[in-house]
Amino acid sequence: MAKTGLNDDFNALVRVATTDIDWQESPSPSVWRKRLEHSGPAESGRVTSIVRYDADSTFPAHDHPDGEEILVLDGIFSDEQGDYPAGTFVLNPEGVSHAPHSNEGCVLFVKLRQYPGTDRRHVKIDTKAGEWNPGRYPGLSSMPLYSEDGHPESIRLVRFEPGAKVDFDDHTDGEEIFVIEGHLKDEHGNYPAGTWVRYPVGSNHAPWSDDGCILYVKSGHLPKP
């Protein structure tokens, strides 16, 4: 079985401006993708992607070995369990199967084969209605999405108010961000909406936002060097 690799060196700092990437075909003619990282077999490896469903699109029924994570960025995503409008976060643990579709079309942030273990709970959160908790620094707040005893991941949304700054953020266990809204900056570069960044284990930075932003943030999941 053919294998491919894309941004699969987890010891490297990786930045991808997804708005600069062309849409690529998927196994469904009405579903498109932009792969951000991939390792393993071409259609069944570990992968992080932006996925677009055209209006009236369908995807064949399939299961999810090692689980699936979805954040709906735009439109309405659907499957047999219901509809998931923009702002919905879903974690489908190992063993879940479905036949997704979208009537009006949608855009998703998707992670596959990154949640091994049949003991994980299913998660569905409407982040548009979720509560923000005060952050570690003035002008920052966070919304927890997933953490569970016995598993290393911590997933959350982080909101920077205009002018908010973090003096020092140490990524002891690595960190991954996706800029959902606004514009983030740090000493490594500028990250407008649609930017995906993966900071390796042991790295650090001092991020800030002049105009404010909302980030998807995940930590604790990267392999140790």
PyRosetta script that sets phi, psi and omega in degrees:
from pyrosetta import init, pose_from_sequence

init()
pose = pose_from_sequence("MAKTGLNDDFNALVRVATTDIDWQESPSPSVWRKRLEHSGPAESGRVTSIVRYDADSTFPAHDHPDGEEILVLDGIFSDEQGDYPAGTFVLNPEGVSHAPHSNEGCVLFVKLRQYPGTDRRHVKIDTKAGEWNPGRYPGLSSMPLYSEDGHPESIRLVRFEPGAKVDFDDHTDGEEIFVIEGHLKDEHGNYPAGTWVRYPVGSNHAPWSDDGCILYVKSGHLPKP")
pose.set_psi(1, 129.6)
pose.set_omega(1, -177.0)
pose.set_phi(2, -64.6)
pose.set_psi(2, 140.9)
pose.set_omega(2, 177.2)
pose.set_phi(3, -119.1)
pose.set_psi(3, 149.1)
pose.set_omega(3, 178.4)
pose.set_phi(4, -132.2)
pose.set_psi(4, 160.6)
pose.set_omega(4, 177.5)
pose.set_phi(5, -136.2)
pose.set_psi(5, 135.9)
pose.set_omega(5, 177.4)
pose.set_phi(6, -146.6)
pose.set_psi(6, 117.9)
pose.set_omega(6, -179.3)
pose.set_phi(7, 49.7)
pose.set_psi(7, 42.6)
pose.set_omega(7, -176.2)
pose.set_phi(8, -100.0)
pose.set_psi(8, 12.8)
pose.set_omega(8, 170.1)
pose.set_phi(9, -92.2)
pose.set_psi(9, 99.7)
pose.set_omega(9, -173.1)
pose.set_phi(10, -76.6)
pose.set_psi(10, -1.0)
pose.set_omega(10, 174.9)
pose.set_phi(11, -92.6)
pose.set_psi(11, 0.8)
pose.set_omega(11, -177.3)
pose.set_phi(12, -105.0)
pose.set_psi(12, 145.9)
pose.set_omega(12, 169.9)
pose.set_phi(13, -76.4)
pose.set_psi(13, 125.2)
pose.set_omega(13, -175.8)
pose.set_phi(14, -124.0)
pose.set_psi(14, 133.5)
pose.set_omega(14, 176.6)
pose.set_phi(15, -130.1)
pose.set_psi(15, 128.9)
pose.set_omega(15, -179.9)
pose.set_phi(16, -130.6)
pose.set_psi(16, 120.5)
pose.set_omega(16, 173.1)
pose.set_phi(17, -87.4)
pose.set_psi(17, 98.6)
pose.set_omega(17, -171.2)
pose.set_phi(18, -66.1)
pose.set_psi(18, -22.8)
pose.set_omega(18, 179.0)
pose.set_phi(19, -69.5)
pose.set_psi(19, -15.9)
pose.set_omega(19, 179.7)
pose.set_phi(20, -93.1)
pose.set_psi(20, -2.1)
pose.set_omega(20, -177.2)
pose.set_phi(21, -98.7)
pose.set_psi(21, 139.1)
pose.set_omega(21, 175.6)
pose.set_phi(22, -76.8)
pose.set_psi(22, 148.8)
pose.set_omega(22, 174.5)
pose.set_phi(23, -69.7)
pose.set_psi(23, 139.3)
pose.set_omega(23, 179.0)
pose.set_phi(24, -115.9)
pose.set_psi(24, 155.6)
pose.set_omega(24, 179.6)
pose.set_phi(25, -67.3)
pose.set_psi(25, 152.5)
pose.set_omega(25, 172.8)
pose.set_phi(26, -119.9)
pose.set_psi(26, 179.7)
pose.set_omega(26, 176.4)
pose.set_phi(27, -61.1)
pose.set_psi(27, -15.5)
pose.set_omega(27, 175.3)
pose.set_phi(28, -106.3)
pose.set_psi(28, 134.1)
pose.set_omega(28, -177.7)
pose.set_phi(29, -67.9)
pose.set_psi(29, -14.0)
pose.set_omega(29, -179.4)
pose.set_phi(30, -108.2)
pose.set_psi(30, 8.6)
pose.set_omega(30, 179.7)
pose.set_phi(31, -124.2)
pose.set_psi(31, 132.9)
pose.set_omega(31, -173.8)
pose.set_phi(32, -125.0)
pose.set_psi(32, 159.2)
pose.set_omega(32, -175.6)
pose.set_phi(33, -147.3)
pose.set_psi(33, 156.2)
pose.set_omega(33, 170.1)
pose.set_phi(34, -126.8)
pose.set_psi(34, 106.3)
pose.set_omega(34, -178.7)
pose.set_phi(35, -79.1)
pose.set_psi(35, 133.5)
pose.set_omega(35, -179.1)
pose.set_phi(36, -103.1)
pose.set_psi(36, -38.0)
pose.set_omega(36, 172.4)
pose.set_phi(37, -145.8)
pose.set_psi(37, 148.4)
pose.set_omega(37, 178.6)
pose.set_phi(38, -159.5)
pose.set_psi(38, 137.9)
pose.set_omega(38, 173.1)
pose.set_phi(39, -146.4)
pose.set_psi(39, 143.6)
pose.set_omega(39, 179.5)
pose.set_phi(40, 102.8)
pose.set_psi(40, -164.3)
pose.set_omega(40, -179.2)
pose.set_phi(41, -55.5)
pose.set_psi(41, 148.9)
pose.set_omega(41, -170.5)
pose.set_phi(42, -55.9)
pose.set_psi(42, -40.2)
pose.set_omega(42, -177.3)
pose.set_phi(43, -116.4)
pose.set_psi(43, 13.6)
pose.set_omega(43, -179.0)
pose.set_phi(44, -147.1)
pose.set_psi(44, 20.1)
pose.set_omega(44, 179.6)
pose.set_phi(45, -92.8)
pose.set_psi(45, -177.0)
pose.set_omega(45, 172.9)
pose.set_phi(46, -68.3)
pose.set_psi(46, 131.0)
pose.set_omega(46, -175.9)
pose.set_phi(47, -152.9)
pose.set_psi(47, 144.4)
pose.set_omega(47, 169.8)
pose.set_phi(48, -121.5)
pose.set_psi(48, 130.3)
pose.set_omega(48, -172.4)
pose.set_phi(49, -146.0)
pose.set_psi(49, 158.2)
pose.set_omega(49, 159.5)
pose.set_phi(50, -97.4)
pose.set_psi(50, 130.5)
pose.set_omega(50, -175.0)
pose.set_phi(51, -123.7)
pose.set_psi(51, 135.1)
pose.set_omega(51, 178.0)
pose.set_phi(52, -119.4)
pose.set_psi(52, 125.9)
pose.set_omega(52, 172.0)
pose.set_phi(53, -99.6)
pose.set_psi(53, 124.3)
pose.set_omega(53, 172.6)
pose.set_phi(54, -67.5)
pose.set_psi(54, 164.2)
pose.set_omega(54, 174.4)
pose.set_phi(55, -60.2)
pose.set_psi(55, 140.4)
pose.set_omega(55, -179.6)
pose.set_phi(56, 59.9)
pose.set_psi(56, 35.1)
pose.set_omega(56, -179.1)
pose.set_phi(57, -96.7)
pose.set_psi(57, 156.4)
pose.set_omega(57, 177.3)
pose.set_phi(58, -137.8)
pose.set_psi(58, 158.9)
pose.set_omega(58, 174.5)
pose.set_phi(59, -132.1)
pose.set_psi(59, 138.3)
pose.set_omega(59, -176.6)
pose.set_phi(60, -57.9)
pose.set_psi(60, 150.0)
pose.set_omega(60, 177.2)
pose.set_phi(61, -57.8)
pose.set_psi(61, 137.7)
pose.set_omega(61, -178.0)
pose.set_phi(62, -157.4)
pose.set_psi(62, 159.9)
pose.set_omega(62, 174.8)
pose.set_phi(63, -104.1)
pose.set_psi(63, 179.1)
pose.set_omega(63, -174.7)
pose.set_phi(64, -132.5)
pose.set_psi(64, 82.5)
pose.set_omega(64, 171.1)
pose.set_phi(65, -58.2)
pose.set_psi(65, 134.9)
pose.set_omega(65, -178.3)
pose.set_phi(66, 62.9)
pose.set_psi(66, 19.2)
pose.set_omega(66, 167.8)
pose.set_phi(67, 79.4)
pose.set_psi(67, 175.2)
pose.set_omega(67, -177.3)
pose.set_phi(68, -148.6)
pose.set_psi(68, 143.4)
pose.set_omega(68, 176.0)
pose.set_phi(69, -127.3)
pose.set_psi(69, 135.9)
pose.set_omega(69, -178.2)
pose.set_phi(70, -134.8)
pose.set_psi(70, 133.7)
pose.set_omega(70, 166.5)
pose.set_phi(71, -121.9)
pose.set_psi(71, 117.7)
pose.set_omega(71, -177.8)
pose.set_phi(72, -79.7)
pose.set_psi(72, 116.0)
pose.set_omega(72, -176.9)
pose.set_phi(73, -89.2)
pose.set_psi(73, -32.6)
pose.set_omega(73, -176.5)
pose.set_phi(74, -157.3)
pose.set_psi(74, 148.3)
pose.set_omega(74, 176.8)
pose.set_phi(75, 78.2)
pose.set_psi(75, -158.1)
pose.set_omega(75, -178.7)
pose.set_phi(76, -131.2)
pose.set_psi(76, 121.5)
pose.set_omega(76, 175.3)
pose.set_phi(77, -97.8)
pose.set_psi(77, 145.9)
pose.set_omega(77, -176.5)
pose.set_phi(78, -142.1)
pose.set_psi(78, 154.1)
pose.set_omega(78, 167.3)
pose.set_phi(79, -152.3)
pose.set_psi(79, -166.2)
pose.set_omega(79, -176.0)
pose.set_phi(80, -62.7)
pose.set_psi(80, -20.4)
pose.set_omega(80, -177.3)
pose.set_phi(81, -87.7)
pose.set_psi(81, -10.5)
pose.set_omega(81, 178.5)
pose.set_phi(82, 139.8)
pose.set_psi(82, -164.1)
pose.set_omega(82, -178.5)
pose.set_phi(83, -106.8)
pose.set_psi(83, 145.9)
pose.set_omega(83, -177.4)
pose.set_phi(84, -129.7)
pose.set_psi(84, 94.8)
pose.set_omega(84, -178.2)
pose.set_phi(85, -74.4)
pose.set_psi(85, 170.0)
pose.set_omega(85, 179.5)
pose.set_phi(86, -50.3)
pose.set_psi(86, 135.1)
pose.set_omega(86, -177.4)
pose.set_phi(87, 97.8)
pose.set_psi(87, -6.1)
pose.set_omega(87, 180.0)
pose.set_phi(88, -81.7)
pose.set_psi(88, 132.4)
pose.set_omega(88, 173.6)
pose.set_phi(89, -109.1)
pose.set_psi(89, 132.7)
pose.set_omega(89, -178.9)
pose.set_phi(90, -132.9)
pose.set_psi(90, 134.9)
pose.set_omega(90, 167.5)
pose.set_phi(91, -122.0)
pose.set_psi(91, 113.9)
pose.set_omega(91, 176.5)
pose.set_phi(92, -98.0)
pose.set_psi(92, 114.1)
pose.set_omega(92, -178.7)
pose.set_phi(93, -72.1)
pose.set_psi(93, 170.6)
pose.set_omega(93, 178.4)
pose.set_phi(94, -54.5)
pose.set_psi(94, 136.4)
pose.set_omega(94, -179.7)
pose.set_phi(95, 104.2)
pose.set_psi(95, -14.9)
pose.set_omega(95, 178.7)
pose.set_phi(96, -77.2)
pose.set_psi(96, 139.2)
pose.set_omega(96, 173.0)
pose.set_phi(97, -131.0)
pose.set_psi(97, 149.5)
pose.set_omega(97, 179.1)
pose.set_phi(98, -161.8)
pose.set_psi(98, 169.7)
pose.set_omega(98, 176.3)
pose.set_phi(99, -125.1)
pose.set_psi(99, 87.4)
pose.set_omega(99, -173.1)
pose.set_phi(100, -73.5)
pose.set_psi(100, 158.0)
pose.set_omega(100, 176.9)
pose.set_phi(101, -157.6)
pose.set_psi(101, 172.9)
pose.set_omega(101, 174.9)
pose.set_phi(102, -149.2)
pose.set_psi(102, 123.9)
pose.set_omega(102, -179.5)
pose.set_phi(103, -75.4)
pose.set_psi(103, -43.4)
pose.set_omega(103, -176.2)
pose.set_phi(104, -101.7)
pose.set_psi(104, -6.2)
pose.set_omega(104, -175.7)
pose.set_phi(105, 95.5)
pose.set_psi(105, 155.5)
pose.set_omega(105, -178.7)
pose.set_phi(106, -162.7)
pose.set_psi(106, 164.2)
pose.set_omega(106, 173.8)
pose.set_phi(107, -127.7)
pose.set_psi(107, 133.2)
pose.set_omega(107, -173.6)
pose.set_phi(108, -127.5)
pose.set_psi(108, 149.6)
pose.set_omega(108, 163.5)
pose.set_phi(109, -100.3)
pose.set_psi(109, 122.3)
pose.set_omega(109, -169.3)
pose.set_phi(110, -130.0)
pose.set_psi(110, 137.7)
pose.set_omega(110, 173.6)
pose.set_phi(111, -128.0)
pose.set_psi(111, 128.0)
pose.set_omega(111, -178.0)
pose.set_phi(112, -119.9)
pose.set_psi(112, 149.1)
pose.set_omega(112, 175.6)
pose.set_phi(113, 56.4)
pose.set_psi(113, 44.1)
pose.set_omega(113, 178.9)
pose.set_phi(114, -129.1)
pose.set_psi(114, 12.1)
pose.set_omega(114, -176.8)
pose.set_phi(115, -135.3)
pose.set_psi(115, 64.0)
pose.set_omega(115, -180.0)
pose.set_phi(116, -65.4)
pose.set_psi(116, 150.7)
pose.set_omega(116, 177.1)
pose.set_phi(117, 115.8)
pose.set_psi(117, 123.7)
pose.set_omega(117, -179.4)
pose.set_phi(118, -82.2)
pose.set_psi(118, -3.0)
pose.set_omega(118, -177.6)
pose.set_phi(119, -93.3)
pose.set_psi(119, 3.6)
pose.set_omega(119, -179.9)
pose.set_phi(120, -73.6)
pose.set_psi(120, 150.1)
pose.set_omega(120, 176.9)
pose.set_phi(121, -86.8)
pose.set_psi(121, 153.4)
pose.set_omega(121, 172.6)
pose.set_phi(122, -79.8)
pose.set_psi(122, 138.7)
pose.set_omega(122, -177.3)
pose.set_phi(123, -127.0)
pose.set_psi(123, 134.7)
pose.set_omega(123, 171.1)
pose.set_phi(124, -141.9)
pose.set_psi(124, 119.4)
pose.set_omega(124, -175.5)
pose.set_phi(125, -131.8)
pose.set_psi(125, 130.7)
pose.set_omega(125, 171.1)
pose.set_phi(126, -88.4)
pose.set_psi(126, 98.4)
pose.set_omega(126, -175.1)
pose.set_phi(127, -70.7)
pose.set_psi(127, -19.2)
pose.set_omega(127, 177.6)
pose.set_phi(128, -66.8)
pose.set_psi(128, -25.9)
pose.set_omega(128, -179.9)
pose.set_phi(129, -107.1)
pose.set_psi(129, 1.5)
pose.set_omega(129, -177.1)
pose.set_phi(130, -73.9)
pose.set_psi(130, 161.9)
pose.set_omega(130, -179.6)
pose.set_phi(131, -95.8)
pose.set_psi(131, 138.5)
pose.set_omega(131, 176.6)
pose.set_phi(132, -94.7)
pose.set_psi(132, 135.6)
pose.set_omega(132, 178.3)
pose.set_phi(133, -105.5)
pose.set_psi(133, 147.3)
pose.set_omega(133, 178.8)
pose.set_phi(134, -57.9)
pose.set_psi(134, 140.7)
pose.set_omega(134, 179.8)
pose.set_phi(135, -90.8)
pose.set_psi(135, -174.8)
pose.set_omega(135, -177.5)
pose.set_phi(136, -75.6)
pose.set_psi(136, -20.0)
pose.set_omega(136, -177.6)
pose.set_phi(137, -125.1)
pose.set_psi(137, 152.9)
pose.set_omega(137, 176.7)
pose.set_phi(138, -57.4)
pose.set_psi(138, 137.3)
pose.set_omega(138, 178.6)
pose.set_phi(139, 85.8)
pose.set_psi(139, 0.7)
pose.set_omega(139, 178.1)
pose.set_phi(140, -111.8)
pose.set_psi(140, 144.7)
pose.set_omega(140, 172.9)
pose.set_phi(141, -144.5)
pose.set_psi(141, 161.1)
pose.set_omega(141, -176.7)
pose.set_phi(142, -140.0)
pose.set_psi(142, 156.2)
pose.set_omega(142, 176.4)
pose.set_phi(143, -129.8)
pose.set_psi(143, 111.8)
pose.set_omega(143, -179.3)
pose.set_phi(144, -68.0)
pose.set_psi(144, 138.4)
pose.set_omega(144, 177.7)
pose.set_phi(145, -114.3)
pose.set_psi(145, -40.7)
pose.set_omega(145, -179.7)
pose.set_phi(146, -159.6)
pose.set_psi(146, 130.9)
pose.set_omega(146, 162.8)
pose.set_phi(147, -158.3)
pose.set_psi(147, 150.7)
pose.set_omega(147, -173.9)
pose.set_phi(148, -156.4)
pose.set_psi(148, 135.2)
pose.set_omega(148, 177.6)
pose.set_phi(149, -54.7)
pose.set_psi(149, 135.8)
pose.set_omega(149, 178.7)
pose.set_phi(150, 90.4)
pose.set_psi(150, -3.3)
pose.set_omega(150, 179.7)
pose.set_phi(151, -132.7)
pose.set_psi(151, 145.5)
pose.set_omega(151, -167.7)
pose.set_phi(152, -85.2)
pose.set_psi(152, -16.7)
pose.set_omega(152, -170.2)
pose.set_phi(153, -73.2)
pose.set_psi(153, 146.4)
pose.set_omega(153, 167.2)
pose.set_phi(154, -130.0)
pose.set_psi(154, 121.0)
pose.set_omega(154, -177.2)
pose.set_phi(155, -123.7)
pose.set_psi(155, 136.6)
pose.set_omega(155, -175.7)
pose.set_phi(156, -159.4)
pose.set_psi(156, 163.5)
pose.set_omega(156, 164.8)
pose.set_phi(157, -97.7)
pose.set_psi(157, 143.9)
pose.set_omega(157, 176.5)
pose.set_phi(158, -127.0)
pose.set_psi(158, 132.4)
pose.set_omega(158, 180.0)
pose.set_phi(159, -115.9)
pose.set_psi(159, 126.6)
pose.set_omega(159, 172.6)
pose.set_phi(160, -100.2)
pose.set_psi(160, 123.7)
pose.set_omega(160, 169.5)
pose.set_phi(161, -74.1)
pose.set_psi(161, 158.3)
pose.set_omega(161, 178.4)
pose.set_phi(162, -53.0)
pose.set_psi(162, 128.7)
pose.set_omega(162, 179.2)
pose.set_phi(163, 86.8)
pose.set_psi(163, -4.0)
pose.set_omega(163, -178.5)
pose.set_phi(164, -70.1)
pose.set_psi(164, 146.8)
pose.set_omega(164, -176.0)
pose.set_phi(165, -144.5)
pose.set_psi(165, 144.1)
pose.set_omega(165, 173.5)
pose.set_phi(166, -108.8)
pose.set_psi(166, 122.2)
pose.set_omega(166, -175.7)
pose.set_phi(167, -67.4)
pose.set_psi(167, -37.4)
pose.set_omega(167, -178.3)
pose.set_phi(168, -162.0)
pose.set_psi(168, 125.1)
pose.set_omega(168, 179.2)
pose.set_phi(169, -124.8)
pose.set_psi(169, 110.2)
pose.set_omega(169, -176.0)
pose.set_phi(170, -94.8)
pose.set_psi(170, 119.3)
pose.set_omega(170, -177.8)
pose.set_phi(171, -93.5)
pose.set_psi(171, 70.4)
pose.set_omega(171, -179.5)
pose.set_phi(172, -57.1)
pose.set_psi(172, -37.4)
pose.set_omega(172, -179.7)
pose.set_phi(173, -110.9)
pose.set_psi(173, 18.7)
pose.set_omega(173, -177.3)
pose.set_phi(174, 76.9)
pose.set_psi(174, 165.6)
pose.set_omega(174, 179.5)
pose.set_phi(175, -156.8)
pose.set_psi(175, 148.9)
pose.set_omega(175, 179.2)
pose.set_phi(176, -132.0)
pose.set_psi(176, 134.4)
pose.set_omega(176, 178.0)
pose.set_phi(177, -130.5)
pose.set_psi(177, 152.6)
pose.set_omega(177, 168.8)
pose.set_phi(178, -132.2)
pose.set_psi(178, 125.2)
pose.set_omega(178, -177.7)
pose.set_phi(179, -82.2)
pose.set_psi(179, 110.4)
pose.set_omega(179, -177.5)
pose.set_phi(180, -82.1)
pose.set_psi(180, -45.7)
pose.set_omega(180, -179.7)
pose.set_phi(181, -139.8)
pose.set_psi(181, 151.1)
pose.set_omega(181, 172.9)
pose.set_phi(182, 80.6)
pose.set_psi(182, -150.7)
pose.set_omega(182, -170.6)
pose.set_phi(183, -148.9)
pose.set_psi(183, 123.0)
pose.set_omega(183, 177.0)
pose.set_phi(184, -107.8)
pose.set_psi(184, 148.9)
pose.set_omega(184, 175.9)
pose.set_phi(185, -135.0)
pose.set_psi(185, 153.3)
pose.set_omega(185, 167.1)
pose.set_phi(186, -152.8)
pose.set_psi(186, -174.0)
pose.set_omega(186, -176.5)
pose.set_phi(187, -68.2)
pose.set_psi(187, -11.0)
pose.set_omega(187, -179.9)
pose.set_phi(188, -93.1)
pose.set_psi(188, -18.9)
pose.set_omega(188, -179.1)
pose.set_phi(189, 162.9)
pose.set_psi(189, -170.8)
pose.set_omega(189, 178.9)
pose.set_phi(190, -113.0)
pose.set_psi(190, 138.0)
pose.set_omega(190, -172.8)
pose.set_phi(191, -130.3)
pose.set_psi(191, 90.6)
pose.set_omega(191, 175.8)
pose.set_phi(192, -73.7)
pose.set_psi(192, 172.6)
pose.set_omega(192, 178.8)
pose.set_phi(193, -52.7)
pose.set_psi(193, 137.2)
pose.set_omega(193, -178.0)
pose.set_phi(194, 94.3)
pose.set_psi(194, 1.3)
pose.set_omega(194, 179.3)
pose.set_phi(195, -90.1)
pose.set_psi(195, 135.5)
pose.set_omega(195, 175.0)
pose.set_phi(196, -113.1)
pose.set_psi(196, 130.5)
pose.set_omega(196, -178.5)
pose.set_phi(197, -131.9)
pose.set_psi(197, 136.3)
pose.set_omega(197, 175.1)
pose.set_phi(198, -123.1)
pose.set_psi(198, 117.6)
pose.set_omega(198, 179.2)
pose.set_phi(199, -97.0)
pose.set_psi(199, 127.8)
pose.set_omega(199, -176.3)
pose.set_phi(200, -71.6)
pose.set_psi(200, 164.4)
pose.set_omega(200, 175.9)
pose.set_phi(201, -56.2)
pose.set_psi(201, 131.5)
pose.set_omega(201, 178.1)
pose.set_phi(202, 89.6)
pose.set_psi(202, -2.6)
pose.set_omega(202, 179.3)
pose.set_phi(203, -84.1)
pose.set_psi(203, 174.7)
pose.set_omega(203, 176.4)
pose.set_phi(204, -155.6)
pose.set_psi(204, 164.0)
pose.set_omega(204, 175.5)
pose.set_phi(205, -161.9)
pose.set_psi(205, 174.3)
pose.set_omega(205, 179.4)
pose.set_phi(206, -130.7)
pose.set_psi(206, 83.3)
pose.set_omega(206, -173.9)
pose.set_phi(207, -80.0)
pose.set_psi(207, 156.6)
pose.set_omega(207, 174.2)
pose.set_phi(208, -152.1)
pose.set_psi(208, 168.7)
pose.set_omega(208, 176.9)
pose.set_phi(209, -140.9)
pose.set_psi(209, 121.1)
pose.set_omega(209, 179.4)
pose.set_phi(210, -70.8)
pose.set_psi(210, -40.5)
pose.set_omega(210, -173.6)
pose.set_phi(211, -111.6)
pose.set_psi(211, -0.1)
pose.set_omega(211, -178.8)
pose.set_phi(212, 96.0)
pose.set_psi(212, 154.4)
pose.set_omega(212, 179.4)
pose.set_phi(213, -164.5)
pose.set_psi(213, 163.9)
pose.set_omega(213, 172.3)
pose.set_phi(214, -125.4)
pose.set_psi(214, 130.2)
pose.set_omega(214, -175.5)
pose.set_phi(215, -121.2)
pose.set_psi(215, 143.9)
pose.set_omega(215, 159.2)
pose.set_phi(216, -85.6)
pose.set_psi(216, 131.5)
pose.set_omega(216, -177.8)
pose.set_phi(217, -132.8)
pose.set_psi(217, 131.9)
pose.set_omega(217, 177.5)
pose.set_phi(218, -133.3)
pose.set_psi(218, 137.0)
pose.set_omega(218, 179.3)
pose.set_phi(219, -142.7)
pose.set_psi(219, 164.2)
pose.set_omega(219, 176.4)
pose.set_phi(220, 86.8)
pose.set_psi(220, -0.1)
pose.set_omega(220, -170.8)
pose.set_phi(221, -107.9)
pose.set_psi(221, -8.7)
pose.set_omega(221, -174.9)
pose.set_phi(222, -85.2)
pose.set_psi(222, 144.8)
pose.set_omega(222, 179.1)
pose.set_phi(223, -66.6)
pose.set_psi(223, 144.8)
pose.set_omega(223, 178.7)
pose.set_phi(224, -73.3)
pose.set_psi(224, 143.8)
pose.set_omega(224, 178.9)
pose.set_phi(225, -66.9)
pose.dump_pdb("model.pdb")
